[in-house]
């Protein structure tokens, strides 16, 4: 077994492995790879000879803690060929990822466990709980009718989105910040899932935004960033646009959601409360 960055000659095997592990279509995987080309060296593989046996992606992000902005990598799409499971391949890739971050001067790697049972798996591999969420479900019958209001719902540019996001979450113990390229991909991915993004404006002043995707008979508001004082008004305005039967909001909170593994030589005291990581391409 050896570990290396993915290259063009691996694309066919990567697509098939991705489909085997996650059930996505070839179209979706090709869409992802077109926005994260192998030349960017963000995908690590294990190989047995010429056979791709496992993979993961390492997407650049920033961990913001107060005034500190630490470069980190988001571990995404960890998958092992069913024929090679139980051999420690994903552990080897995680260790290689942490070593790579250390050599690059990055602070660590973070991920979102796909199920509750995986939290212990990753804890045994050096990760600690670092990010939390809360959820809120609202049926259409609970939403006030949209009336004449100076709150408008309309498209929002990436630069405005990034500035608004960073300002809104700066008050949290920590949060994951994405650059405009990552936000652009998140918008495209939401649209590919028949969702999108709306901005909320008071006159010409941006005051909030929402990423939304239809999922499981409910409109998932995958990132809801609106001041609590405007919550009811913004939800009414959004419902006037989308008309869904119910909405499930993902918010900053304290239900464990994401984990962090510091690079060797870098340590930080455990926070008093969990930070926030979202727009994680789930």
C-alpha positions in Angstrom: 0.0 0.0 0.0 1.2 3.5 -0.8 -0.3 6.9 -0.5 -0.2 9.7 -3.1 -2.1 12.6 -4.5 -4.8 11.7 -7.0 -3.8 12.3 -10.7 -5.7 12.4 -14.0 -5.1 8.7 -14.6 -7.0 7.9 -11.4 -10.2 9.7 -12.4 -12.1 6.7 -13.6 -11.4 4.7 -10.5 -12.1 7.7 -8.2 -15.5 8.2 -9.8 -16.4 4.5 -9.4 -15.1 4.4 -5.8 -17.1 7.5 -4.9 -20.2 6.0 -6.4 -19.7 2.8 -4.5 -19.1 4.5 -1.1 -21.7 7.4 -1.3 -24.2 6.4 -4.0 -23.8 9.6 -5.9 -24.2 9.8 -9.7 -21.3 10.0 -12.1 -22.6 13.4 -13.1 -22.3 14.7 -9.5 -18.8 13.3 -9.0 -17.7 14.8 -12.3 -19.2 18.1 -11.1 -17.3 17.9 -7.9 -14.0 17.0 -9.6 -14.4 19.8 -12.2 -14.4 22.3 -9.3 -11.6 20.5 -7.3 -9.2 19.4 -10.1 -6.4 16.9 -9.2 -3.9 19.6 -10.0 -4.8 21.4 -6.8 -3.6 18.4 -4.8 -6.6 18.2 -2.5 -7.3 14.4 -2.9 -5.2 11.7 -1.3 -5.4 8.1 -2.3 -4.1 4.7 -1.1 -3.2 2.3 -3.8 -2.4 -1.4 -4.1 -0.3 -1.4 -7.2 -2.4 0.6 -9.7 -5.7 0.0 -7.9 -7.2 2.9 -6.0 -8.3 1.4 -2.6 -9.4 4.4 -0.6 -9.6 8.2 -0.8 -10.3 11.5 1.0 -10.3 15.1 0.0 -8.6 17.9 1.9 -10.3 21.2 1.3 -8.8 24.5 2.5 -10.5 26.6 5.1 -9.8 28.9 8.1 -10.5 28.2 11.7 -11.3 31.6 13.3 -10.9 31.8 17.1 -11.3 35.4 18.2 -8.7 37.4 16.3 -6.8 34.3 15.2 -7.2 32.9 11.7 -5.7 29.4 11.5 -5.3 27.6 8.1 -7.0 24.1 8.4 -8.2 21.4 6.0 -11.7 20.0 5.8 -11.6 16.2 5.4 -14.3 15.3 3.0 -15.5 12.2 1.2 -13.5 9.5 3.1 -14.2 6.2 1.4 -12.6 2.8 1.1 -13.3 0.1 -1.5 -15.5 -2.6 0.1 -12.9 -5.2 -0.9 -10.2 -3.5 1.2 -12.1 -2.4 4.3 -10.9 -3.4 7.8 -7.2 -2.9 6.8 -6.8 0.6 8.4 -6.6 2.5 5.1 -8.8 5.4 6.2 -6.6 5.7 9.4 -3.5 5.8 7.3 -5.0 8.5 5.1 -6.0 10.6 8.2 -2.5 10.2 9.6 -1.0 11.2 6.3 -3.3 14.2 6.1 -2.3 15.4 9.6 1.4 15.0 8.7 0.8 16.9 5.4 -0.8 19.8 7.3 2.1 20.0 9.7 4.6 20.2 6.9 2.5 23.0 5.3 2.3 24.9 8.5 -1.5 24.4 8.8 -3.1 24.0 12.2 -5.0 20.7 11.7 -7.8 18.9 10.0 -11.5 18.8 10.7 -14.4 16.6 9.6 -18.1 15.9 10.1 -18.8 12.3 11.2 -21.5 10.8 9.1 -23.2 9.1 12.0 -23.1 9.2 15.8 -21.2 5.9 16.0 -18.3 7.4 14.1 -17.5 10.0 16.8 -15.8 7.4 18.9 -14.0 6.0 15.8 -12.5 9.5 15.1 -11.8 10.2 18.8 -9.6 7.1 18.9 -7.7 8.7 16.0 -6.8 12.0 17.7 -9.9 14.1 17.0 -11.8 16.1 19.6 -15.4 17.5 19.4 -15.0 21.1 18.3 -18.2 22.1 16.4 -21.9 22.0 17.2 -25.2 22.8 15.7 -28.8 23.2 16.6 -31.9 22.5 14.5 -35.3 24.0 14.4 -38.3 22.7 12.4 -41.1 25.0 11.4 -44.3 24.0 9.6 -45.9 26.4 7.1 -48.9 26.7 9.4 -46.7 28.4 12.0 -45.4 31.0 9.6 -47.1 34.4 9.6 -48.4 35.6 6.2 -46.0 37.8 4.3 -47.3 41.4 4.4 -46.0 44.7 3.2 -42.5 44.8 4.6 -39.2 46.6 3.9 -37.4 43.2 4.1 -36.7 42.0 0.6 -35.5 38.6 -0.6 -33.2 38.7 -3.6 -29.8 37.3 -4.9 -26.6 38.1 -3.1 -23.1 38.4 -4.4 -20.3 36.2 -3.0 -18.3 39.1 -1.6 -21.4 40.4 0.3 -22.1 36.8 1.5 -18.6 36.3 2.7 -18.5 39.6 4.6 -21.9 39.1 6.2 -21.1 35.5 7.2 -17.8 36.4 8.8 -19.4 39.3 10.7 -22.3 37.2 11.9 -20.2 34.3 13.3 -17.4 36.4 14.8 -19.2 36.4 18.1 -19.0 32.6 18.4 -16.2 30.7 20.3 -14.9 29.6 16.9 -16.1 29.1 13.4 -15.0 27.8 10.0 -14.6 30.5 7.4 -14.5 29.7 3.6 -13.0 31.7 0.8 -15.1 33.0 -2.1 -14.1 30.0 -4.3 -15.5 27.6 -1.7 -18.6 29.7 -1.2 -19.1 29.8 -5.0 -19.0 26.0 -5.1 -21.4 25.7 -2.2 -23.9 27.9 -4.1 -23.5 25.8 -7.3 -23.9 22.6 -5.3 -27.1 23.9 -3.7 -28.5 24.9 -7.1 -27.5 21.5 -8.5 -29.7 20.0 -5.7 -32.6 22.2 -6.9 -32.0 24.7 -4.1 -29.9 27.9 -3.9 -29.3 31.0 -1.8 -31.3 34.1 -1.0 -30.2 37.3 0.6 -32.3 39.3 2.9 -32.1 43.1 2.5 -33.5 46.1 4.4 -33.5 48.6 1.6 -30.0 48.3 0.1 -28.5 47.0 3.3 -27.8 43.2 3.5 -29.0 41.8 6.8 -28.9 38.0 6.3 -29.0 35.1 3.9 -30.1 31.5 3.7 -28.8 28.4 1.8 -31.7 26.1 1.0 -32.2 22.6 -0.5 -35.4 20.4 -0.8 -34.7 17.2 1.0 -36.9 14.4 2.5 -40.1 16.2 2.0 -38.9 19.3 3.8 -37.0 22.4 2.8 -33.6 22.2 4.4 -32.3 25.6 5.4 -28.7 24.4 5.5 -27.3 27.7 6.7 -29.7 30.3 8.2 -27.9 33.5 9.0 -30.5 36.1 10.1 -30.6 38.2 13.2 -33.1 36.7 15.7 -35.0 40.0 15.8 -35.8 39.5 12.1 -36.4 35.7 12.3 -40.3 35.7 11.9 -40.2 38.4 9.2 -37.4 36.7 7.2 -39.1 33.3 7.4 -42.4 34.8 6.2 -40.6 36.4 3.2 -38.8 33.2 2.4 -42.0 31.2 2.6 -43.6 33.6 0.1 -40.8 32.7 -2.3 -40.5 28.9 -1.7 -43.9 27.8 -0.5 -42.7 24.6 1.2 -44.8 22.6 3.7 -42.1 22.8 6.3 -38.6 24.1 7.0 -35.7 22.7 8.9 -33.1 25.2 10.0 -29.5 24.4 10.8 -28.1 26.9 13.3 -25.0 27.3 15.6 -25.6 25.2 18.7 -24.2 22.7 21.2 -25.2 19.4 19.7 -21.9 17.7 18.6 -21.5 17.9 14.9 -17.8 18.3 13.9 -14.4 17.2 15.1 -10.9 18.6 14.9 -7.5 17.0 15.0 -4.7 19.5 15.7 -1.5 19.1 13.8 1.4 17.7 15.8 3.1 20.5 17.8 0.0 22.6 17.9 -2.4 22.4 20.8 -5.2 24.5 22.1 -7.2 24.3 25.4 -10.6 22.8 24.9 -13.2 25.6 24.4 -15.9 26.2 26.9 -18.4 25.6 24.2 -18.5 24.2 20.7 -17.8 26.4 17.7 -19.5 26.3 14.3 -18.8 24.5 11.1 -21.2 24.5 8.2 -21.5 24.6 4.4 -19.7 21.2 4.6 -21.2 19.8 1.3 -23.4 17.3 3.0 
